[in-house]
Amino acid sequence: MKATVTAHPRFVVSEIDPRLYGSFIEHLGRAVYTGIYEPGHSTADSDGMRKDVIDLVKELDVPVVRYPGGNFVSAYNWEDGIGPKDERPVRLDLAWHTSESNEVGIHEFADWCVSANTEMMLAVNLGSRGLDEARNFLEYTNHPGGSYWSDLRIKNGRKEPWDVKLWCLGNEMDGPWQIGHKTADEYGRLAHETAKALRSFDKSLELIVCGSSNAKMPTYPEWEATVLDHTYNEVDYISLHMYFDNEANDTPNYLAMSEKLDAYIVSVSGVIDYIKAKKRSSKQVYISFDEWNVWYHSKEQDKKILGGNDGWPFAPPLLEDIYNFEDVLQVGLIINTFIRRSNVVRIACLAQLVNVIAPIMTAPGGAAWRQTIFYPFMFASRFGRGKALDLNVDGPTYPTKVAGDISSLDVSAVNDEATGHVTFFVVNRSDKTVEAEFDLTGFGDRAEIVDFQVMTHGNLKAVNTEANMMEVAPRKGEGASVSAGRLLADFAAYSYQMIRVKV
């Protein structure tokens, strides 16, 4: 099978916001405790944070991390996580039926972000709490001093404000499972008033209002229209969430699900445009896709933990999906979709970062390692900065129940003008090799391949474990060539590949 791909520097989707490659840490399972934080670990720093995990996070080059939830935030009192650790209360977390020690709070997380070379993206509780707690939290984090909450921060050991710019106004408020679930009108009104209050403190804040938890919600997309009708001129982003599963063990259809993701983005983009026109607004609201990943491997295990007789366990191993090679392809497809829609999706957060549906796994007291999905996320985060190109892709297709006929070869490309590199991220989601020719003549007739990484495996279900951390890993590609502005390469069946070209 053969395909052609045309790339030209003038055909641009958008400049990519680096925060498209963000992630997420929630007080859930072992994401925090024995994830990023384990004071007794051999690599722990003076704050109790695992340096082996920090090194892997830095390898991913994650620009922003959402915190502290997630479902957890909708019954969270942020004040529980400040002051002397031995005086902090233990609370029962209703979202995940576990206990929370509050050993890690805003101070510890902020220090960890500095160590991991990332920025904070904070969520406020609009479930069990509301406007007052949100404005107090903002004052605590961002005001220099001379007020009650800022002086308390200084007393607690942090003189300079953190100046956090990104704020999520609640989480999944459309979901009946959420503590403090609200109707679209109820939430929209509260979010609008909260946004007004936060902007009264600082007009430069970037505010994110809750959209649909997924595209199957009965209130979607009316939820987006109602909430944005209340909040459009006060917020900057509307959040979307989507998780992917292959419970049917149907690889062709599993790898077609990114088409539904694309349709979800297009639909919500249309709602944004509608409300913008209705408001006669000159402001543009974008999408923050701040929860996405594959999630299904651990669900039977989770049922046993949450339905067991352990009462309110502390940091149990919840949502610990062990990812296989098939999931590498899915994650590659999701990221390609975000790159191609980067004109409207400005922020995205892989959920989550450590242990909980995550690219990084740890053993308590033991090693940390890269899951299979670590690699496509790392390649995109490190080399997907610049301008997303609008490609013309022509090639073979295959039929699916999920999305009809879809392209066998899924391609995105980013032009980094500062370095002169064009990077192609390619997923062959079919069971046949595809021979592809890339037309690069728009960049001139001189080009050279500077990096070629390939991920394939004879077993789609192969995984990385503590005992065998490199079972699924990238290798240097072979056989690709560039001549007279033409890049030629063969893409093996069920493969993920990254090709970087100097132009």
VENJORA-V698591 format. One record per backbone hydrogen bond with DSSP energy under -1.0 kcal/mol. CO is the residue of the C=O (numbers start at 1). NH is the residue of the N-H. If there is no record, write none. Layout:
CO NH
CO NH
//
This chain:
1 435
3 437
4 394
5 439
6 392
8 11
10 12
11 390
14 388
17 20
18 21
19 22
19 348
22 350
23 66
24 353
26 28
28 31
31 36
32 37
36 50
37 34
38 41
41 44
45 48
48 38
49 45
50 54
51 55
52 56
53 57
54 58
55 59
56 60
57 61
63 119
64 23
65 121
66 25
67 123
68 27
70 73
71 74
72 75
73 76
74 128
77 80
78 81
79 82
84 87
85 88
91 100
93 98
98 93
100 91
105 109
106 110
107 111
108 112
109 113
110 114
111 115
112 116
113 118
119 65
121 67
122 168
130 134
131 135
132 136
133 137
134 138
135 139
136 140
137 141
138 142
139 143
141 162
147 151
148 152
149 153
150 154
151 155
152 156
153 158
154 157
165 206
166 122
167 208
168 124
168 170
172 175
173 182
175 178
178 181
183 187
184 188
185 189
186 190
187 191
188 192
189 193
190 194
191 195
192 196
193 197
194 198
195 199
196 200
198 202
202 205
206 167
207 236
207 237
208 169
209 239
212 241
214 217
217 220
219 223
221 225
222 226
223 227
224 228
225 229
226 230
227 231
228 232
231 234
231 235
236 286
237 209
238 288
242 293
244 295
246 249
250 254
251 255
253 256
254 257
256 259
257 261
258 262
259 263
260 264
261 265
262 266
263 267
264 268
265 269
266 270
267 271
268 272
269 273
270 274
271 275
272 276
273 277
274 278
275 279
276 281
286 238
287 346
287 347
288 240
288 290
289 349
291 242
292 351
293 244
296 299
298 302
299 303
300 304
301 305
302 306
303 307
313 99
316 318
319 321
319 357
325 329
326 330
327 331
328 332
329 333
330 334
331 335
332 336
333 337
334 338
335 339
336 340
337 341
339 342
341 344
341 345
344 287
347 289
348 22
353 360
354 356
359 371
360 355
361 369
363 366
367 363
369 361
371 374
372 375
373 377
374 378
375 379
376 380
377 381
378 382
379 383
380 384
386 16
387 415
388 13
389 391
392 6
394 4
396 408
398 406
406 398
408 429
410 427
412 425
413 389
414 423
415 387
415 417
416 420
416 421
420 503
421 416
422 501
423 414
424 499
425 412
426 497
427 410
428 495
430 494
434 491
435 3
436 489
437 5
438 487
439 7
440 443
441 444
448 502
451 500
452 477
453 498
454 475
455 496
459 462
460 326
462 325
468 465
475 454
481 488
483 486
485 440
486 483
487 438
488 481
489 436
491 434
495 428
496 455
497 426
498 453
499 424
500 450
500 451
501 422
502 448
//
